[in-house]
Amino acid sequence: MNHPDLDAFDAHPEWNPLLQAYWQAQQRVEKGWVPRLAAVAEVPGDQLSAIHGRLIAHGLLRFELAGRSEGVEYQLTPLGRQAVTPPADRQIVPEWMITEEAA
């Protein structure tokens, strides 16, 4: 089963380093939300904001305003976690079937 947003992600390999960086950072924090990454080695600085926008628009990354001092924080969505899995290993699960604990 294909998913159009995962197809778009796979068609743009330049998005992968940013999503992977958030996934790795998310694994290291208890609350699961990560402050905005200001730089990722494999992503040119002038493309960082645009790629953030694309990942959000395709439902791979979500954000919340954490507060005045914390600013914006990000977290991979269930679909984003599927995107960081190699395409051959993905098992597409509809989002409505994913429990909140797994999300």
N, C-alpha and C positions, 0 to 999 in steps of 0.2 A: 504494500500500500504506500503510495506517495503522499506527501504533504507539500502543498505549494510553497509554504514558508521555508521548509527545510530544503526544497529544491532551489529557492532563491539564495539561501545561505550557501549551499554547495556550489552554486554558480559564481559566488563572490568569495574566493579564498582569502581575500584581504580582510574580511570580517572575522575570520577564525582567530587570529592572535588576540584580539580584544576580548572575544567571548571566552576563550581559554584562560586569559589572564583573570577575568572575573571569576571563573569557575575555580581556579586554583586559590584565589584569595578567599572566596566564599568557604572553601574547605577548612580554612585556618581560623575562621571566626565563629564564635558560639551562636550568635544571633542570626547568622546567615545573610546579613546585609553588609555591603562593602561600600566605603566611601568612593566617590568618583575617582577613577584612575586618571591621573593627569598626564601620564606617559606610559607607553608600552613600546618596548624596543623595536618590534617589527612593524609598528604603525607610524607613518609620518605624522607629525604633530598637526599639520593642517588638515588631515583627514579624520582625526580622532572624533570630533563632534559629529561629523556626518555619519560615521560608522555607528556611534552611539544611537543616533536617530534611526538608522536603518534597523538595528537590532531591536529597538523598542517597537518600531512600526511593524515588524514581522513577528512580534510576540515572543521573542527569544530572551529579552531582557526587560525587567520591570524596574521602576524607580519609585522612591517615596521621598518626601521632604522630611528629614529627620528632626530638624529644628534649626534654630539660628546658628548655633555653634557647629553642628555636625554637617549641615548642608544637605545635599542630595546623596542618597545611598541607592545602591543597585543590587539586584539579585537575579539570577537566572530563573526563568520560568520553567515549568516542566518540559515545554517544547525546547527551550534553550539547553536543558540538560540532555535531551535527546540529540540535539545538534552537535554537542561536543563528543558524542560517540561516533566512531567511524561509520560511514553510510552502510557498509556491509553488515555491521553488527547491530543496527538500530531495530528496535521493535516498537513500532508506532502504537502508542496507547492514546486513545482519545482523552482529552483533558478532563472531560466530565467523569471519566472513570478513575482518575487519580485522586486519592484521598488527600486531605489537607496535611496530614502528618508526613506523607511522602513528598509533598510539594515544597 
